[in-house]
Amino acid sequence: MSIKTDLEIDAGGKSFATGLLPELITALRRCRPGDLLAVVSQKADLGVDLELWCRFTRNTLVERTVDSGQNRWVIRCGEAPADNSSDRPVGSRLWLYTNFDCNLHCDYCCVRSSPKASRRELGLARIQRIAGEAAALGVGDFFLTGGEPFLLPDIGEILAACAAVAPTTVLTNGALFVGRRFEALRSVRSDRLTLQISLDSPTPEIHDLHRGKGTWERALKAIELARSEGFRVRLAATVSTDEQAEEFAQFLDARHIGEKDRVIRRIALRGFAIKGLAVARADLVPEVTITADGVYWHPVGADDPDLLVTPNIFPLAEAFDAVRRAFEHESEHGRRLASIFNCA
């Protein structure tokens, strides 16, 4: 499904040399920062000029699709805001998509997870190898996500393998903290494990609207249970507006939850989302992300071809080098890359 845009230009047979540039300039003047502009053309090679033009004008090309011989490019107007607080070396944080199936069907999931999604799990053996090789590569933190990691019967062993090497955070909706799954948590060193539990709003209305009826209440119970067991809990909210972000921040302030134990992020216009922040590779400082399908630039697009760096996970050192080389290539263009989407 193509991204819905604020404005669309039908370029016809025009190129930059034959009249398209004035139309683009006129369209840009009608757009506000963050608006999305589509350019449609039968000329596939127009994409090369559009990409160069975007880099020169500090706009961002976020998507290209082809349908019935028509090429469609989506441009986000205006440069992404910089986040100067992020200066992590590439590879210092390693993301693992343990699986893609989920017990919930959140309507903004950036990797299209749901109860109907295929599992596509990394598997314990691969994760153990990744953890072993990561120890020599300077990985300081593991982040395990999905899908819902607690659907996996061996999640306890997976968490233990990672926590033995570096502090580990597992992202979860908390709905499966029962029975053997929660018993598996107890076997992992609590001082090496953080549970990042999704809670999108101070009251159920917004959270349940996106995630399903009753999910806010279950998340709150999971937070209380995890804390009672001595685990560090980080709360993560995915919000649609600055107003929602501020409301949730006030909710956390009132409960004396510090900055290190909160993540408030905007919906990314990827996966199931039909509205949100359009993000491209040039917007994101890479955080090495591994799925069953390969190594990706960033967890927010770990199901999208434009963020796939290499299908080869091993040797892990070569996968890390591939991400670093891709980052250096982006930087050569003089673009300012910004970590505008913190997942944890």
Buried (B, 14 or more C-beta within 10 A) or exposed (E): EEBEBBBBBEBEEBBBEEEBBEBBEEBBEEBEEEBBBBBBBEBEEBBEBBBEBBBEBBBBBBBBBEEEEEBBBBBBBBBBEEBEEBEBEBBBBBBBBBBBBBBBBBBBBBBBBBEEBEBBBBBBEBBBBBBEBBEEBEBBBBBBBBBBBBBBEBBBBBBBBBBBBBBBBBBBBBBBBEEEBBEBBEEBEBEBBBBBBBBBBBEBEBBBBBBBEEBBEBBBEBBEBBEEBEBBBBBBBBBBEEEBBEBBBEBBEEEEBEEEBBBBBBBBBBBBBEEBBBBBBBBBBBBBBBBBBBBBBBBBBBBBEBBBBBEEBEEBEEBBBBBBEBBEEBEEEEBEBBBBBBBB
